[in-house]
Amino acid sequence: MRSLRAIAGLALAACLLGGGASAQQTYPSHTVRLILPYNPASASDITARLFADRLSARWGKPVVVENRPGGDGVVSIEAFVSANDDHTLWFGPAGIFTVAPYDHDKLPYDQRRDLVPIVSISDVVLAISAPATMNIDTLDQLVALAREEPGKLNAAAATGVSDFLLFGWAKNMDLQIVRVPYRDIMQAPTDLVEQRIQILSTSFAVVQPLVLAGKIKVLAVTSHERFPTAPDIPTAKEAGYQALTFESVGGIFGPRSMSDAERESVAADVKAVSADPVIAKRLTDIGTVMNIRGPKDFAAVVDAQRDRIATLAEVLGLKAAQ
């Protein structure tokens, strides 16, 4: 009898313990906010909303996307850091904060401490483009023309990674090209068509409509592999310019207070919902490639990008904010 009572007691304890564990809510316990550095309808916004909808359904909790453009992304990061809440996350490309220290004298956050990688979602395809009306079809031809006519080619690039990559490469190649700054890079493709500028470095998505219209030529993409919807365009590495290879990775970041278990949980759920084939197709349509990485792998990619940006900044003679 004592043996039976002991067994029953152990069973009851196990049930109570099991019931207590299952009763505890896992992450998230309430509404999750995704803060973005871009306007609605941008590629990042479209991506964030695709995942927000599916994560909301999976979690049974609302996932709200908040657009906080401005200040080269600093406005959004400051809002995210100020929240100091593990249910407030930041969504965007790592290039926003790896480049920011070189564009601003002072920042209201510490990029290494305050933005903790959770899960990468997509790699933005960057493109080096020229007007379709110019006699330039390859990077070799572009380099040759720049050397034949030093100082006569005008070039523009999207703020951040695209800018560092193009002009760091040009300086290393000793190419004398004139940098044309834009407040709104979305105006640059039209100027490229009209040959007011002759070189443009942006995401493929920015030039894609005019590429399809036959008005802009993409000389190369900077990714490791060719873009699936434009297989005829070579990578910079294939064209012989390894220095122009760069993966612009983006994803979800959490605050430093977020536990490792929570980060792993979110990453696992993002990976689960990414199996929806609609998402991969939609991301390809807007010029990105889905690439899901967990916290450790994502952190390693961000660190590598940070080091690459630091090297390019040194070439350009730029120092990081203290």
Protein Blocks (a to p, Z undefined) as FASTA:
>chain_A
ZZmmmmmmmmmmmmmmmmmmmmpccddfbdcddddfbdehiaklmmmmmmmmmmmmmnop
acdddddeejhhmmmmmmmmmnopakbccdddfklmmmmmmmpfbdcbdfklmmccfbdf
bdcdddddddfkbccfbfklmmmmmmmmghkaccdddehjklmmmmmmmmmnopacdddd
dfblmlmmmmmmnomafbdcddfklmmmmmmnopaccfbdfbfbdcfklmmbccfklnop
aklgccddddddddfklcfklmmmmmmmmmmmmmpmklmmmmmmnopacddddfklmmmm
mmmmmmmmmmmmmmnopacdZZ
